[in-house]
Amino acid sequence: MDPEAQKENREDHEDKRVVQEIMSRRFTPTVITTTSWEGFHFVGHEIRITEAMDCYGAVVWPSALVLCYFLETNAKQYNIVDKHVIEIGAGTGLVSIVASLLGARVTATDLPELLGNLQYNISRNTKMKCKHPPQVKVLSWGVALDKTFPRSSHNFDYILAADVVYAHPFLEELLITFDHLCKETTIILWVMKFRLEKENKFVDRFKELFDLEEISRFPSLNIKLYKAMKKNRRSA
């Protein structure tokens, strides 16, 4: 077998091994209850997430598991203890819960209709377990950003985003929101599943404002993990 084929085989094997490890963090309850939930193991805790099947934002997608796994297994390199962290498109809250359990000062955000379930999941899984109780706030991309998150009073060290780019018409508003929340030192950790051509186009637009680095990829899931920071405007 030629060296290139051997390399591809090794990469494929490693991808499947890590993906299996990530997906093993999810479990389903052995006893059926009146409220349906899924369980996850992260940061030494059992996390119970109640999902709502009527909308995209109320389901735990694989990208969220990838980001949770990354935060836990790279806690030294990306130390979020006492850091100000915001998650956009938090959905069910799994990523925000894991970030909180890791010691971050977390603000979990999403649309108004998702906040009830988001607040429930976060409260249920972080109460008396976290150094900093997480906050839950409404964030509609591109809407009243100066009012809800004024630049003068918000300074986020990290922005977390899992599967926020999908077949929706608000990609420009999403880009505006990333730009608004970012200071020069803010690090974006963004996980995305590539499904449609729109995702590639958004990445191209994103690169106009941000320096983008692919940290890892999971071909079997069609998922990539990115780190991004704002371009230096003086050199741009």
C-alpha positions as CSV (number, residue, x, y, z in Angstrom):
1,M,0.0,0.0,0.0
2,D,1.4,3.4,-1.0
3,P,2.2,6.0,1.8
4,E,-0.8,8.2,0.8
5,A,-3.3,5.4,1.1
6,Q,-1.7,4.4,4.5
7,K,-2.1,8.0,5.7
8,E,-5.8,8.0,4.6
9,N,-6.4,4.7,6.4
10,R,-4.8,6.0,9.6
11,E,-6.9,9.3,9.4
12,D,-10.1,7.3,8.7
13,H,-9.4,5.0,11.7
14,E,-8.6,7.9,14.0
15,D,-11.8,9.8,12.9
16,K,-14.0,6.7,13.6
17,R,-12.3,6.2,17.0
18,V,-12.8,9.8,18.2
19,V,-16.3,10.0,16.8
20,Q,-17.2,6.7,18.7
21,E,-15.8,8.2,21.9
22,I,-17.8,11.5,21.4
23,M,-21.0,9.7,20.6
24,S,-20.5,7.3,23.6
25,R,-21.1,10.4,25.8
26,R,-24.8,10.2,24.9
27,F,-27.2,7.8,26.6
28,T,-30.9,7.2,26.8
29,P,-32.9,6.5,30.0
30,T,-33.6,2.9,30.8
31,V,-37.0,3.8,32.2
32,I,-39.6,5.6,30.2
33,T,-40.8,8.7,32.0
34,T,-43.6,11.3,31.3
35,T,-41.0,13.8,30.1
36,S,-38.7,12.6,27.4
37,W,-35.0,13.4,27.9
38,E,-31.5,12.3,26.7
39,G,-28.5,11.9,28.9
40,F,-24.9,12.9,28.4
41,H,-21.7,12.4,30.4
42,F,-19.3,15.3,30.4
43,V,-17.0,16.9,33.1
44,G,-17.7,14.0,35.5
45,H,-21.5,14.8,35.5
46,E,-24.6,13.2,34.2
47,I,-26.4,15.8,32.2
48,R,-30.1,15.4,31.4
49,I,-31.5,17.3,28.5
50,T,-35.1,17.7,27.7
51,E,-35.7,18.1,24.0
52,A,-38.6,19.5,22.0
53,M,-39.0,17.9,18.6
54,D,-41.0,20.8,17.0
55,C,-38.1,23.0,16.0
56,Y,-34.4,22.8,15.1
57,G,-33.1,24.6,18.1
58,A,-34.7,22.2,20.6
59,V,-32.7,19.1,19.6
60,V,-29.1,18.1,20.5
61,W,-27.2,17.8,17.2
62,P,-23.9,16.0,16.9
63,S,-22.0,19.3,16.5
64,A,-22.9,20.2,20.1
65,L,-21.4,16.9,21.3
66,V,-18.2,17.6,19.3
67,L,-17.9,21.1,20.9
68,C,-18.5,19.7,24.4
69,Y,-15.9,17.0,23.9
70,F,-13.4,19.5,22.6
71,L,-13.9,21.9,25.6
72,E,-13.5,19.0,28.1
73,T,-10.5,17.4,26.4
74,N,-8.7,20.6,25.6
75,A,-9.3,22.4,28.9
76,K,-5.6,23.2,29.4
77,Q,-5.1,24.8,26.0
78,Y,-8.5,26.5,26.0
79,N,-8.8,27.3,29.7
80,I,-12.3,28.9,30.2
81,V,-12.2,29.0,34.0
82,D,-13.5,32.4,35.1
83,K,-13.7,33.5,31.4
84,H,-16.7,35.4,30.0
85,V,-18.3,33.0,27.5
86,I,-21.3,33.5,25.3
87,E,-23.0,30.8,23.4
88,I,-25.1,31.8,20.4
89,G,-27.9,29.5,19.2
90,A,-27.7,27.6,22.5
91,G,-30.7,25.5,21.7
92,T,-31.1,22.9,24.5
93,G,-28.2,24.3,26.4
94,L,-25.8,21.3,26.4
95,V,-22.7,23.3,25.4
96,S,-23.5,26.1,27.9
97,I,-24.0,23.6,30.6
98,V,-20.6,21.9,29.9
99,A,-18.8,25.3,29.7
100,S,-20.4,26.2,33.1
101,L,-19.3,23.0,34.7
102,L,-15.8,23.7,33.4
103,G,-15.8,27.0,35.4
104,A,-16.8,29.7,32.9
105,R,-19.0,32.7,33.3
106,V,-21.6,31.7,30.7
107,T,-24.3,33.6,29.0
108,A,-26.5,31.2,26.9
109,T,-28.6,32.9,24.2
110,D,-31.3,32.0,21.7
111,L,-34.7,33.1,20.4
112,P,-37.5,33.9,22.8
113,E,-39.5,30.8,21.9
114,L,-36.6,28.5,23.0
115,L,-35.8,30.3,26.2
116,G,-38.2,28.3,28.5
117,N,-36.7,24.9,27.6
118,L,-33.2,26.4,27.6
119,Q,-33.6,27.9,31.1
120,Y,-35.1,24.6,32.4
121,N,-32.2,22.5,31.1
122,I,-29.5,24.9,32.4
123,S,-31.0,25.3,35.8
124,R,-31.6,21.6,36.2
125,N,-28.0,20.7,35.4
126,T,-26.0,23.5,36.9
127,K,-27.7,24.4,40.2
128,M,-25.2,24.0,43.1
129,K,-22.7,22.5,40.6
130,C,-21.0,25.6,39.0
131,K,-18.6,28.2,40.2
132,H,-20.6,30.8,38.3
133,P,-24.4,30.4,37.8
134,P,-25.0,30.7,34.0
135,Q,-27.3,33.4,32.6
136,V,-29.9,32.9,29.9
137,K,-30.7,35.8,27.6
138,V,-32.7,36.4,24.4
139,L,-30.6,37.1,21.3
140,S,-32.2,37.5,17.9
141,W,-29.3,37.7,15.4
142,G,-28.8,41.2,14.1
143,V,-31.7,42.7,16.1
144,A,-31.1,45.5,18.7
145,L,-27.6,44.3,19.4
146,D,-26.5,47.6,20.9
147,K,-29.4,47.5,23.3
148,T,-29.2,43.8,24.4
149,F,-25.4,43.5,24.3
150,P,-23.8,47.0,24.3
151,R,-20.1,46.9,23.4
152,S,-19.3,49.2,26.4
153,S,-20.5,46.7,29.0
154,H,-19.8,43.3,27.4
155,N,-16.4,41.8,26.8
156,F,-16.5,38.1,25.9
157,D,-13.4,36.0,26.0
158,Y,-15.0,33.2,24.0
159,I,-18.0,32.8,21.7
160,L,-19.3,29.3,21.3
161,A,-21.4,28.2,18.4
162,A,-22.6,24.7,17.3
163,D,-24.5,24.2,14.1
164,V,-25.7,27.8,13.9
165,V,-25.4,27.8,10.1
166,Y,-28.2,26.0,8.5
167,A,-30.8,26.4,5.7
168,H,-32.2,29.7,7.1
169,P,-32.4,33.2,5.7
170,F,-30.5,34.9,8.5
171,L,-26.9,34.2,7.7
172,E,-26.0,37.9,7.1
173,E,-27.6,38.7,10.5
174,L,-25.5,35.9,12.0
175,L,-22.3,37.4,10.6
176,I,-23.3,40.8,12.0
177,T,-23.9,39.3,15.4
178,F,-20.5,37.5,15.4
179,D,-18.9,40.8,14.5
180,H,-20.7,42.8,17.2
181,L,-19.9,40.4,20.0
182,C,-16.2,40.1,19.1
183,K,-13.5,42.3,20.6
184,E,-9.9,42.0,19.2
185,T,-9.0,39.3,21.7
186,T,-12.3,37.3,21.6
187,I,-11.8,33.6,20.4
188,I,-14.7,32.0,18.5
189,L,-15.0,28.2,18.8
190,W,-17.4,27.2,16.1
191,V,-18.5,23.7,15.0
192,M,-20.4,23.2,11.8
193,K,-21.9,20.3,9.9
194,F,-21.6,20.8,6.1
195,R,-24.9,20.0,4.4
196,L,-25.5,22.5,1.7
197,E,-23.6,25.0,-0.6
198,K,-24.8,27.8,1.7
199,E,-22.4,26.6,4.4
200,N,-19.4,27.0,2.1
201,K,-20.6,30.5,1.0
202,F,-21.0,31.5,4.6
203,V,-17.5,30.4,5.4
204,D,-16.2,32.6,2.6
205,R,-18.1,35.6,3.9
206,F,-16.9,34.9,7.4
207,K,-13.3,34.9,6.3
208,E,-13.7,38.5,5.1
209,L,-14.0,39.6,8.7
210,F,-12.3,36.9,10.7
211,D,-9.0,34.8,10.6
212,L,-10.3,31.3,10.5
213,E,-8.4,28.2,11.4
214,E,-9.6,24.6,11.1
215,I,-8.7,22.9,14.3
216,S,-10.1,19.5,13.6
217,R,-12.5,17.6,11.3
218,F,-14.7,14.6,11.5
219,P,-15.3,13.3,8.0
220,S,-17.7,10.6,9.0
221,L,-19.9,13.2,10.6
222,N,-19.2,15.8,7.9
223,I,-18.3,18.2,10.8
224,K,-15.5,20.7,11.1
225,L,-14.3,22.6,14.2
226,Y,-13.0,26.1,13.7
227,K,-11.2,28.7,15.8
228,A,-11.6,32.3,14.7
229,M,-10.6,35.7,15.7
230,K,-11.3,39.2,14.3
231,K,-9.0,40.3,11.6
232,N,-6.7,43.2,12.6
233,R,-8.5,46.1,11.0
234,R,-5.3,48.2,10.8
235,S,-3.5,45.5,8.7
236,A,-6.7,44.5,6.7
